[in-house]
Amino acid sequence: TDHVKLMLDLQHLGFAAGVTNVSAFKMSKDGTSRVFPESGSRGSFHPASHYRSDPERIEDFAKINTYHVGLIPYFLEKLKNTPDGDGSLLDHTLVIYGSPMGDSNMHNHKRCPLFFAGHANGALRGNLHLKASDGTPMANAFLTLMHRIGFDDVETFGDSNGELGSAWDGGCPQC
């Protein structure tokens, strides 16, 4: 926890001081056998990710992931509480958090969890949950994002096959 918070503090300071507008931080190495006792799990990350449909191992993996995601509000609060021009750093920032695996037990890269936080200088609205149709490339989310923040000339990104569509703008009432 201390290490992650320190790394998030450094990113926050970089943004607040205008030293950088971009940072990347990997919470943990995917193949690690590191244990995260703060999560309430005694299992290590990588073995827990291969849970083999064992309810106890699924619960351990969920605890570790819940712990990791639970550290993000610390960063978001720091951004929200830092004045920046006509708003806060969170108003002017985009934070992307996700996983490269939709089902790590099978090394499946479909339906990977992903969230965006912040308003990217007003380009994004909040309180929106989207559930893309099965088979939708994750790259469609990034293509849509690039268009919303002003990169209109980008036609494709990775394996994208289009934008997420009107649900991005109008919400997803059925989600």
Backbone torsions as a table, in degrees:
resi	resn	phi	psi	omega
1	THR	NA	-45.3	-178.7
2	ASP	-61.9	-42.6	-179.9
3	HIS	-63.4	-47.2	-179.2
4	VAL	-62.1	-45.6	-179.9
5	LYS	-63.0	-37.8	176.8
6	LEU	-62.6	-44.1	178.7
7	MET	-64.2	-39.9	177.5
8	LEU	-67.5	-37.3	176.3
9	ASP	-60.8	-42.0	179.4
10	LEU	-64.1	-39.9	177.1
11	GLN	-64.1	-44.0	178.7
12	HIS	-58.8	-46.3	-179.7
13	LEU	-63.9	-38.0	177.5
14	GLY	-61.1	-42.3	178.2
15	PHE	-68.6	-48.3	-175.4
16	ALA	-63.0	-35.7	-178.1
17	ALA	-85.4	-5.8	-178.7
18	GLY	74.1	18.0	179.6
19	VAL	-74.1	-33.1	179.4
20	THR	-149.2	157.3	173.5
21	ASN	-114.3	-2.4	-176.3
22	VAL	-137.0	137.7	171.6
23	SER	-148.1	155.7	176.1
24	ALA	-133.6	139.2	-178.9
25	PHE	-144.6	124.5	176.8
26	LYS	-99.3	120.2	-174.4
27	MET	-60.6	-38.8	-177.6
28	SER	-161.5	151.9	176.2
29	LYS	-69.3	130.2	-175.1
30	ASP	-57.9	-40.6	-175.7
31	GLY	-89.7	15.0	-174.7
32	THR	-75.0	151.6	172.2
33	SER	-104.0	17.3	179.6
34	ARG	-63.6	142.3	177.2
35	VAL	-99.2	140.9	177.6
36	PHE	-116.2	80.4	-175.4
37	PRO	-59.2	-26.7	179.0
38	GLU	-63.3	-18.8	-177.8
39	SER	-77.7	-17.5	-174.5
40	GLY	92.3	-1.2	177.5
41	SER	-103.1	141.2	175.5
42	ARG	-95.9	-6.3	-179.9
43	GLY	-83.0	159.9	178.1
44	SER	-93.4	159.8	-168.3
45	PHE	-58.5	-59.7	-172.4
46	HIS	-64.2	-48.8	176.1
47	PRO	-58.9	-35.7	178.6
48	ALA	-65.9	-31.0	-178.5
49	SER	-70.0	-18.3	175.9
50	HIS	-105.8	72.7	-168.9
51	TYR	-81.9	-11.9	175.4
52	ARG	49.7	39.0	178.2
53	SER	59.8	19.2	176.7
54	ASP	-84.5	117.0	-175.7
55	PRO	-54.7	-37.6	180.0
56	GLU	-67.8	-40.0	179.6
57	ARG	-71.8	-34.5	175.6
58	ILE	-62.6	-43.4	179.2
59	GLU	-63.4	-41.5	177.6
60	ASP	-61.1	-45.4	-179.3
61	PHE	-64.6	-39.7	177.9
62	ALA	-63.1	-38.9	178.7
63	LYS	-63.4	-43.9	-179.5
64	ILE	-64.2	-45.0	179.7
65	ASN	-66.9	-38.2	177.1
66	THR	-62.9	-40.3	177.4
67	TYR	-61.3	-49.1	-179.4
68	HIS	-59.6	-50.4	-179.5
69	VAL	-62.8	-33.4	-179.3
70	GLY	-65.7	-14.1	177.5
71	LEU	-84.1	-18.6	-176.7
72	ILE	-66.0	-39.9	178.0
73	PRO	-56.8	-29.2	175.5
74	TYR	-55.9	-47.8	-179.9
75	PHE	-67.7	-45.2	-178.7
76	LEU	-61.9	-39.5	178.0
77	GLU	-64.0	-41.6	178.1
78	LYS	-60.4	-43.6	178.7
79	LEU	-65.0	-43.0	-178.5
80	LYS	-63.9	-34.8	-175.9
81	ASN	-91.2	8.2	178.8
82	THR	-108.3	111.2	178.7
83	PRO	-60.2	142.7	179.2
84	ASP	-151.7	103.5	-179.4
85	GLY	58.4	-122.3	-177.4
86	ASP	-89.0	13.3	-180.0
87	GLY	-161.5	-139.0	-180.0
88	SER	-120.3	168.0	175.4
89	LEU	-58.5	-35.1	179.2
90	LEU	-65.1	-35.5	176.8
91	ASP	-63.0	-30.2	-173.5
92	HIS	-105.7	9.8	-174.9
93	THR	-123.9	157.2	170.4
94	LEU	-125.3	123.2	176.2
95	VAL	-109.4	128.5	177.7
96	ILE	-114.6	128.8	178.1
97	TYR	-131.4	134.7	179.7
98	GLY	-167.8	-172.1	180.0
99	SER	-133.8	145.7	176.3
100	PRO	-80.1	-1.8	-177.0
101	MET	-122.2	132.8	171.3
102	GLY	-87.4	-37.0	176.1
103	ASP	-141.4	94.5	-175.5
104	SER	-66.4	-24.2	179.0
105	ASN	-59.5	-32.5	-177.2
106	MET	-114.8	10.6	-175.7
107	HIS	52.7	42.5	-178.6
108	ASN	-91.0	125.9	-178.9
109	HIS	-99.5	21.2	178.3
110	LYS	-101.6	147.6	178.5
111	ARG	57.8	44.3	178.8
112	CYS	-69.8	137.1	178.0
113	PRO	-72.1	142.2	-176.5
114	LEU	-156.2	137.6	169.8
115	PHE	-141.4	152.1	175.1
116	PHE	-113.5	139.7	175.6
117	ALA	-133.6	148.1	-176.8
118	GLY	101.8	170.8	-174.9
119	HIS	-112.9	-1.0	175.2
120	ALA	48.7	54.6	-179.7
121	ASN	58.6	35.5	177.6
122	GLY	87.2	-0.1	-179.0
123	ALA	-75.4	-21.2	-178.0
124	LEU	-125.2	141.1	174.6
125	ARG	-98.4	163.9	-178.1
126	GLY	-101.2	-173.3	176.6
127	ASN	54.2	47.5	-178.8
128	LEU	-127.9	128.0	176.5
129	HIS	-120.7	124.2	178.5
130	LEU	-117.7	140.0	171.6
131	LYS	-123.7	109.0	-177.8
132	ALA	-74.8	154.7	176.7
133	SER	-63.4	151.0	175.5
134	ASP	-53.0	138.1	178.4
135	GLY	89.1	-4.9	178.3
136	THR	-72.2	124.3	178.1
137	PRO	-65.0	140.0	175.6
138	MET	-59.1	-29.2	-179.8
139	ALA	-60.0	-22.7	176.9
140	ASN	-64.0	-36.0	177.7
141	ALA	-64.2	-41.6	-179.6
142	PHE	-71.5	-36.1	175.7
143	LEU	-63.4	-45.8	177.9
144	THR	-59.8	-45.3	178.3
145	LEU	-59.1	-46.4	-179.9
146	MET	-59.8	-40.5	177.9
147	HIS	-64.8	-40.2	-177.8
148	ARG	-67.0	-29.5	-178.4
149	ILE	-97.2	11.0	169.4
150	GLY	108.0	3.3	177.6
151	PHE	-93.3	65.0	-175.3
152	ASP	-67.8	-22.8	-176.9
153	ASP	-81.6	-6.0	177.4
154	VAL	-79.7	116.7	-176.7
155	GLU	-91.3	-34.2	179.1
156	THR	-141.3	160.8	176.7
157	PHE	-145.5	119.8	-178.3
158	GLY	55.6	-127.6	-179.1
159	ASP	-97.6	24.1	-179.2
160	SER	-60.3	151.0	174.9
161	ASN	-129.4	18.6	177.6
162	GLY	146.0	177.8	177.0
163	GLU	-78.7	167.1	176.7
164	LEU	-69.6	-18.6	173.7
165	GLY	95.4	-163.7	-172.3
166	SER	-66.6	-21.7	178.5
167	ALA	-59.2	-32.4	179.5
168	TRP	-60.1	-40.2	-177.0
169	ASP	-86.9	-34.2	-172.7
170	GLY	-105.5	1.2	-179.3
171	GLY	86.2	-178.8	-176.5
172	CYS	-135.8	82.7	-174.1
173	PRO	-59.0	-27.5	-178.7
174	GLN	-84.2	-5.5	-178.1
175	CYS	-84.1	NA	NA
